[in-house]
Amino acid sequence: MKKPIFYCLIITSTLTVGASAYADPALELAEQKQCFSCHSVDKEKLAPSFKAIAHRYSGMKNVDFKLEQVVMKGSESTAYHWGTMKMPTVGAREPVNQEEAEQLVQWILDQE
């Protein structure tokens, strides 16, 4: 009776560990930084989808730095970079450092 339960536990733990090993760290970071409060991967919500952002900036040179600044600092106080919605500033959302911004922007641009 104890053996089947033991084997079930081993199989369950292996599947759980295996699933987390294949999880996308950038996706997890986007969830942690609450990016999905306004964005989604493929549908417009309060803000454009990540696929739409990737499509708009596809092929542009040196766009990474610009997008990283928006991810870290939010929209400039007087400028809209996408429609009439502004990216919240640092005090209004989870802070994102340079390394995290680079990871998020690369992941977003890979969504196209």
C-alpha positions in Angstrom: 0.0 0.0 0.0 2.8 2.4 0.8 4.7 1.8 -2.5 2.0 3.2 -4.9 1.7 6.4 -2.8 5.5 6.7 -2.8 5.8 6.3 -6.5 3.0 8.8 -7.1 4.9 11.3 -5.0 8.1 10.8 -7.0 6.3 11.2 -10.3 4.4 14.3 -9.1 7.6 15.9 -7.8 9.5 15.1 -11.0 6.7 16.6 -13.2 6.6 19.8 -11.0 10.3 20.3 -11.0 10.4 19.6 -14.8 7.7 22.1 -15.5 9.3 24.9 -13.5 12.7 24.1 -15.2 11.2 25.0 -18.6 9.4 28.1 -17.4 10.4 31.3 -19.2 12.2 33.5 -16.7 11.2 36.7 -18.5 7.6 35.7 -18.4 7.9 35.1 -14.7 9.6 38.5 -14.3 6.8 40.2 -16.3 4.3 38.5 -13.9 6.3 39.6 -10.8 6.6 43.2 -12.0 2.8 43.2 -12.7 3.2 44.0 -16.4 0.0 41.9 -17.0 -2.1 44.4 -15.0 -2.1 46.6 -18.2 -0.6 44.4 -21.0 -1.2 40.9 -22.3 0.8 38.9 -24.7 -1.6 39.0 -27.7 -4.6 41.1 -26.8 -5.0 44.8 -26.2 -6.1 45.7 -22.6 -5.4 49.0 -21.0 -2.2 49.1 -22.9 -1.0 47.5 -26.1 -0.2 43.8 -26.3 3.4 42.7 -26.2 2.9 41.3 -29.8 1.7 44.7 -31.0 4.7 46.4 -29.3 7.1 43.9 -30.9 5.4 44.4 -34.3 5.7 48.2 -34.1 9.4 48.2 -33.2 10.4 45.3 -35.4 13.5 46.0 -37.4 14.2 49.3 -35.8 17.8 49.8 -34.8 18.8 50.8 -31.3 15.1 50.6 -30.1 16.2 48.5 -27.1 17.6 51.4 -25.1 14.4 53.5 -25.7 12.1 50.8 -24.6 14.3 49.9 -21.6 14.0 53.5 -20.4 10.2 53.4 -20.8 10.1 50.1 -18.8 12.3 51.5 -16.1 11.0 55.1 -15.8 7.5 55.1 -17.4 6.3 57.7 -20.0 7.8 61.1 -20.0 5.4 63.5 -18.2 4.4 65.3 -21.4 4.9 62.7 -24.1 2.7 59.8 -25.1 4.6 57.0 -26.8 1.5 54.9 -27.7 -1.9 56.4 -28.2 -3.2 58.3 -25.2 -2.1 55.8 -22.5 1.0 56.5 -20.5 3.2 54.0 -18.9 3.0 54.6 -15.1 6.0 56.1 -13.5 8.2 54.3 -10.9 6.2 55.3 -7.9 3.0 54.0 -9.4 4.2 50.5 -10.1 6.8 47.9 -9.3 10.3 49.3 -9.9 12.4 47.7 -12.6 16.2 47.9 -12.7 18.4 48.0 -15.8 19.1 44.3 -16.0 15.4 43.4 -15.6 14.4 46.0 -18.2 16.9 44.5 -20.7 15.4 41.0 -20.1 11.8 42.2 -20.4 12.4 44.3 -23.6 14.2 41.4 -25.2 11.3 39.1 -24.3 8.8 41.6 -25.6 10.6 42.1 -28.9 10.8 38.3 -29.3 6.9 38.1 -29.2 6.5 39.0 -32.9 
